[in-house]
Amino acid sequence: MSLGQLIQTTIMAGLLALPFTVQAGDAPTPEIPKAKEKATEEYGCVAPTDYMRKNHMDDLMHQRDDTMREGIRTRKFSLAECINCHVTPDEDGQFASFGEDEHFCSSCHNYASVSVDCFSCHRDTPEDTDYQHTFNTGNNPHHGKIALKGKKLSVETLQVLTEGDQQ
C-alpha cells in the first residue's frame, strides 16, 4: 500500500468513526440532588459549582487537617455543613444513606466509581434528623462541639464539655 493510499484509508476510517464519537457526548450523567438552600446569593454553594466539582475533595482534606491538627473549626468547607445543606429528604421525608444513588455525595461518586471513607466515621444525613451515628453520641471530643488542640482532659471534664451534645 502506498503512502497516499494509507493516508486516504486513515482519513476514511476517521470519518466513518465520527458519528460514534459525536454520540459518545450523549452519555448519561448522574442526577445530582438540589441543595436545600443557598449558602451565598452569588453562586449558591460556598464556592462556584465548577470549582466545587473539581476541588471539593482538596477543600475537605484541608478542612480535616486544620480541624484535627490545629483545632481550627470553620463552617465553609465543613463536611457536616455540606451534608446539612446538600442531603435532602425524598417525598416521604426520608434521607438516602451514603451508597444510594439518591444521596448527594453518592450520586457522583457512584457514577465515577470513586470510593470515599468519610462516612465510616461521619454522619451521612443532616444533623436535624432522628438519625444518630454512634460516633456522634457519647464523650468523643472530636465529634462534639469543642476543639482541644493537643490538650488532655479528664473523663469528668469531657463529660461536662460534651453534656449538651447528648441532649
Protein Blocks (a to p, Z undefined) as FASTA:
>chain_A
ZZklmmmmmmmmmmmmmmmmmmmmmpccddddddfbdfbfklopabdfklmmmmmmmmmm
mmmmmmmmnopacfklgmklmmmmmmccdfkopacdehiaklmklmmmmmnopacfklmm
bccbdfkbmbdcfklgcjdfklmcbdfehpacdfklmmmmmmmmmZZ
